[in-house]
């Protein structure tokens, strides 16, 4: 029986998302197209792969078996694509990057733009994820390259130091909290926070650390998708923010960056990849990003 890689990718995304809607979105398919593909796949196989419920899906035993085989087939397909690139003098193909929030504010967009200008045959898909999730994605061959903080589990991956990163508490000039030399998370947990939203990689990381300290989630007073807007609201006195120090550099006249005195706030950012997934395009991208440090 022949298997369509698009069907296998869709099935993988549905299993990961726990719903056909979420899987269709991740696979860049309409809900109707995704549902049709899944029904056709079940008919061809003669088994039920998913049990549909109001709140999502449950993967059957047959579905779990298919998922394990699908992961191996998708990884083999990616490996074949990489191997064929080795025989071409022109770099072509799609590369998937998974990066944490801090990486996006250390000049990464400009570095990636330079890479794209130099390699017109390569397309990039960049996804922002918490460091742990990004490392998992690279390990599972769902991405070719990642940039993560050093607290992530890098077992089985190749890593290369990229940059130092520190989280700071951002306050408006004159705020009483800015009088000390540093702040602990416990000092600010009850203060209003302006953030990037609960689903942003950085906010999820901060909430996880707060929970680990028994402090619970921070009081997220406002959520914005743009860091510049976050800083403007902080400068206007709406609350404080916890952001990478590099983000605040261009707003020093309006804001104060106070060191966050937590072990996990001082981090190193690392490039990570699988040794068996580093084809010419990936190696060139690694060298390009590392050379811009």
MOSULWO-V176129 format. One record per backbone hydrogen bond with DSSP energy under -0.5 kcal/mol. NH is the residue of the N-H (numbers start at 1). CO is the residue of the C=O. If there is no record, write none. Layout:
# MOSULWO-V176129
<<NH & CO> <NH & CO>>
This chain:
# MOSULWO-V176129
<<5 & 3> <8 & 4> <9 & 5> <10 & 6> <11 & 7> <12 & 8> <13 & 9> <14 & 10> <15 & 11> <16 & 12> <17 & 13> <18 & 14> <19 & 14> <23 & 19> <24 & 20> <25 & 21> <26 & 22> <27 & 23> <28 & 25> <29 & 24> <34 & 30> <35 & 31> <36 & 32> <37 & 33> <38 & 34> <39 & 35> <40 & 36> <41 & 37> <42 & 38> <43 & 39> <44 & 40> <45 & 41> <46 & 42> <47 & 42> <49 & 47> <51 & 58> <52 & 50> <53 & 56> <56 & 53> <57 & 18> <58 & 51> <60 & 49> <64 & 60> <65 & 61> <66 & 62> <67 & 63> <68 & 64> <69 & 65> <70 & 66> <71 & 67> <72 & 68> <73 & 69> <74 & 70> <75 & 71> <76 & 72> <77 & 73> <78 & 74> <79 & 75> <80 & 76> <81 & 77> <82 & 78> <83 & 79> <84 & 80> <85 & 81> <86 & 82> <87 & 84> <88 & 85> <91 & 89> <93 & 121> <95 & 123> <97 & 95> <97 & 125> <98 & 145> <99 & 127> <100 & 147> <104 & 100> <104 & 101> <105 & 101> <105 & 102> <106 & 103> <108 & 103> <111 & 107> <112 & 108> <113 & 109> <114 & 110> <115 & 111> <116 & 112> <117 & 113> <118 & 114> <119 & 115> <122 & 119> <123 & 93> <125 & 95> <127 & 97> <129 & 99> <129 & 127> <134 & 130> <135 & 131> <136 & 132> <137 & 133> <138 & 134> <139 & 135> <140 & 136> <141 & 138> <142 & 137> <143 & 137> <144 & 96> <145 & 96> <146 & 272> <147 & 98> <148 & 270> <150 & 268> <152 & 149> <154 & 152> <157 & 154> <158 & 273> <160 & 271> <162 & 269> <163 & 269> <165 & 267> <167 & 265> <168 & 243> <169 & 258> <170 & 168> <170 & 241> <171 & 169> <171 & 256> <173 & 254> <175 & 172> <178 & 175> <179 & 176> <180 & 177> <183 & 259> <187 & 184> <188 & 184> <188 & 185> <189 & 185> <191 & 188> <193 & 219> <194 & 240> <195 & 193> <195 & 222> <200 & 197> <204 & 200> <205 & 201> <206 & 202> <207 & 203> <208 & 204> <209 & 205> <210 & 206> <211 & 207> <212 & 208> <213 & 209> <214 & 211> <215 & 210> <216 & 210> <219 & 189> <220 & 218> <221 & 193> <221 & 219> <222 & 193> <224 & 195> <230 & 226> <231 & 227> <232 & 228> <233 & 229> <234 & 230> <235 & 231> <236 & 232> <237 & 234> <238 & 233> <240 & 192> <241 & 170> <243 & 168> <243 & 241> <245 & 166> <247 & 244> <248 & 244> <248 & 245> <249 & 245> <249 & 246> <251 & 248> <252 & 249> <254 & 251> <255 & 251> <256 & 171> <258 & 169> <258 & 256> <259 & 181> <260 & 167> <261 & 183> <261 & 259> <262 & 260> <265 & 262> <266 & 262> <266 & 263> <267 & 165> <267 & 265> <269 & 163> <270 & 148> <271 & 160> <272 & 146> <273 & 158> <277 & 274> <278 & 275> <279 & 277> <283 & 279> <284 & 280> <285 & 281> <286 & 282> <287 & 283> <288 & 284> <289 & 285> <290 & 286> <291 & 287> <292 & 288> <292 & 289> <293 & 290>>
